[in-house]
Amino acid sequence: MASAVTLIRSASLSQVAEYAYAATAPAESRLIFLAGACPLNEDGSTAAVGDYAGQAAKAVENMRIALAASGATLQDVICTRVLVASSRQEDLVTAWKVVREAFADHDVPSTLMGVTVLGYRDQLVEIEAVAAVLD
């Protein structure tokens, strides 16, 4: 099936960023708005306590499950927002590397943010996303 997502790049912007600066989806696409994917185990406990990379991996895994339930995959994601409970840039980068690797060459527009606290006990990472599919 053809992808609804078109990644937009500009030669006028820095090539340092590891993501496209914009993305589009045609009017006939179905948009899927995901709640923030949290690093929660099936029993509701927080996975990988104290581990930014481990929590990012669990959040990506949970995002894949939510996407599949919506008829989509990571390749259908049009943008993300990665929230990391830390004021240390290295912690943000640790989480980002996991997310970036999961998306591989589908480098969607993304925002990486350090935040004070997230909603669940011991939670360090959360990933918001929007996807677009052609049914």
C-alpha positions as CSV (number, residue, x, y, z in Angstrom):
1,M,0.0,0.0,0.0
2,A,1.2,3.5,-0.8
3,S,2.3,5.7,2.1
4,A,0.3,8.7,3.0
5,V,3.3,10.5,4.5
6,T,5.6,12.6,2.5
7,L,8.7,13.9,4.3
8,I,9.8,17.4,3.3
9,R,13.4,18.6,3.3
10,S,14.9,22.0,2.5
11,A,18.4,22.7,1.3
12,S,18.1,26.1,3.0
13,L,18.0,24.5,6.5
14,S,20.8,22.8,8.4
15,Q,21.4,19.2,7.5
16,V,22.7,18.5,11.0
17,A,19.2,17.6,12.3
18,E,18.4,13.8,12.1
19,Y,14.9,14.3,10.9
20,A,12.8,15.9,8.1
21,Y,11.7,19.5,8.9
22,A,8.1,18.9,7.8
23,A,5.7,16.3,6.5
24,T,2.5,16.2,4.7
25,A,-0.4,13.8,4.2
26,P,-3.1,14.1,1.5
27,A,-6.6,15.2,2.4
28,E,-8.0,11.7,1.9
29,S,-5.8,10.2,4.5
30,R,-7.0,9.0,7.9
31,L,-5.1,10.7,10.7
32,I,-4.3,8.8,13.9
33,F,-3.6,10.8,17.0
34,L,-1.8,8.7,19.6
35,A,-1.8,9.4,23.3
36,G,1.7,9.7,24.7
37,A,3.3,6.2,24.6
38,C,4.6,5.5,28.1
39,P,7.1,2.9,29.3
40,L,4.5,0.9,31.0
41,N,4.4,-2.9,31.3
42,E,1.1,-4.7,30.8
43,D,0.5,-4.8,34.6
44,G,0.8,-1.0,34.7
45,S,4.2,-0.9,36.3
46,T,6.9,1.3,34.9
47,A,9.5,-0.5,32.9
48,A,13.3,0.0,33.1
49,V,13.2,2.3,36.2
50,G,16.1,4.7,36.1
51,D,17.1,3.8,32.5
52,Y,16.4,6.4,29.8
53,A,17.3,4.1,26.9
54,G,15.2,1.2,28.3
55,Q,12.2,3.4,28.9
56,A,12.5,4.9,25.4
57,A,12.6,1.3,23.9
58,K,9.5,0.3,25.9
59,A,7.6,3.5,24.9
60,V,8.5,2.7,21.2
61,E,7.2,-0.9,21.7
62,N,4.0,0.4,23.2
63,M,3.6,2.9,20.4
64,R,4.0,0.2,17.8
65,I,1.2,-1.8,19.6
66,A,-1.1,1.3,19.6
67,L,-0.3,1.9,15.9
68,A,-1.0,-1.7,15.0
69,A,-4.4,-1.5,16.7
70,S,-5.1,1.5,14.5
71,G,-4.0,-0.2,11.3
72,A,-0.7,1.6,11.1
73,T,3.1,1.2,11.6
74,L,6.0,3.4,12.5
75,Q,6.3,4.1,8.7
76,D,2.9,5.8,8.9
77,V,3.9,8.3,11.6
78,I,3.9,11.9,10.4
79,C,5.5,13.6,13.5
80,T,6.6,12.9,17.0
81,R,7.3,14.7,20.3
82,V,9.7,13.0,22.6
83,L,9.4,14.1,26.3
84,V,12.3,13.3,28.7
85,A,12.1,14.0,32.4
86,S,15.6,15.6,32.7
87,S,17.4,18.9,32.4
88,R,20.5,17.1,31.2
89,Q,21.0,17.1,27.5
90,E,22.8,13.8,27.5
91,D,19.7,12.1,29.0
92,L,17.6,13.6,26.2
93,V,20.1,12.4,23.6
94,T,20.1,8.9,25.1
95,A,16.4,8.6,24.7
96,W,16.4,10.2,21.3
97,K,19.0,7.7,19.9
98,V,16.6,4.8,20.7
99,V,13.7,6.6,19.1
100,R,15.7,7.6,16.1
101,E,17.0,4.0,15.5
102,A,13.5,2.6,15.8
103,F,12.3,5.0,12.9
104,A,15.4,4.2,10.8
105,D,15.2,6.0,7.5
106,H,11.6,7.2,8.2
107,D,13.0,10.3,9.9
108,V,9.8,12.2,10.7
109,P,9.7,15.7,12.0
110,S,10.2,15.5,15.7
111,T,10.6,17.7,18.8
112,L,12.8,16.5,21.7
113,M,12.0,18.2,25.0
114,G,13.3,18.1,28.6
115,V,10.4,18.3,31.1
116,T,10.3,18.5,34.9
117,V,8.1,15.4,35.5
118,L,5.9,12.9,33.7
119,G,2.7,11.3,34.8
120,Y,3.6,7.9,36.1
121,R,5.8,7.0,39.0
122,D,9.5,6.6,37.9
123,Q,8.6,7.6,34.3
124,L,11.4,9.2,32.4
125,V,10.2,9.1,28.7
126,E,7.0,9.6,26.8
127,I,6.5,9.7,23.0
128,E,3.6,11.5,21.3
129,A,2.9,10.8,17.7
130,V,0.5,11.5,14.8
131,A,0.2,9.0,11.9
132,A,-1.6,9.1,8.6
133,V,-2.8,6.2,6.5
134,L,-4.7,5.6,3.2
135,D,-7.5,3.1,3.8
